């Protein structure tokens, strides 16, 4: 995700299905409190939240 990959390339690199990867990325967004917003990219916000964690 931090490399800017979508679910399909992430799934391919980890030898997982795309639907499995999608479920987990959605879970990550939920745990970080990141909602779907047209003005901001959720993936970028998730990476920034991870990097800024204490």
N, C-alpha and C positions, 0 to 999 in steps of 0.2 A: 504494500500500500504506500509506503514511504517513497518508493521508487516511481510512483505514479501509475502503477499497474491497475487494470480493471480486474474484475472477478475471474474472467476466463484465463488470462495469463497467470494469475496467482494460483488458480486451481491446477493448471498444467505444471507449474514448477513444483507444486507440493504433491502431485499425483492424486488429486481429489476431484470430485465432480464440481461443476460450476454451481449447482444448486446448493451443495454443502458449503461451499465457500461463501455464497451469497447469504445464507442463513447466519453464518458466523460474523460476517462483516456487519450485517444488520444488528446482531447482538452487541457487537463492539460499539456501534453508534448509540444504541440504547443505553448501554452502561455508562457511556461518557456524556449522556444527556444531549446528544447531537440530533436535532430534528432535520427533516428534509426542508431546505430553504432554497428558493430559486436564486437568491443573491450570493450564496456562498457554497463552496464545494465541501461536502461532508467529509470526503477523504482527506482533504487538506486540513480541515479543522480537527479531525481525529489524530492525525500525525502531530499537529501542533499541541494538542492536549496531552498526548503521550510525552512529547519532549519537555513540556512544562510541568510535569507532575513532580511533586516533592520527593 
